[in-house]
């Protein structure tokens, strides 16, 4: 009888040990992490390849095997000289660019560039100086002949885009004389101090959209579609 009670107690104790072992094992799995996985609960979701930069653009269905398609293309240049003209601080961004036997063509192209003042002044000639005048305006200073005399004239105006050209039409003309004489001289010399500049040296198909006056020149933005970058 005594032995039976002892045996039952030993069996119960063994069962308790097994249950306790299982509970401890479960707790260990909960509070710990696999080796190399960092602290418990600290691991987040693995980075997904799709977290990088994406674009909605897709290559055209009729892309030939001898063509290469680029979703976008950027170009930056400190100076570009072409067609006898100079541009500074040029930045071009092309989208959906295809290169192949037909050349390099951008479905859409945007170009920002600075036209230096001396490039525009050279077109007017006669020792002309073009400079920023403050308030978003530009000034043209040159010597002109009016009423049989040579006059050093300063004309100031706001830069605008007209028919795809950079235009500065004088709003005020001064040569240091009386106001009534300035008005008369202004009517004579207005055309000589008016800027009408067409930006050259860039691919055909780009159209001037906006222009502003900076300290070093005219900052221009041009855009176009189906622009051939390289023939």
Secondary structure, 3 states (H helix, E strand, C coil): CHHHHHHHHHHHHHHHHHHHHHHHHHHHHHHCCCCCCCCCCCCCCCCCHHHCCCCCCCCCCCCCCCCEEEEEEEEEEEEEEECCEEEEEEEEEEEEEEEECCEEEEEEEEEEEEEEHHHHHHHHCCCCEEEEEECCEEEEEEEEEECCEEEEEEEEEEEEEECCEEEECCCEEECCCCHHHHHHHHHHHHHHHCEEECCCCCCCCCEEEEEEECCCEEEEEEEEEEEEEEC
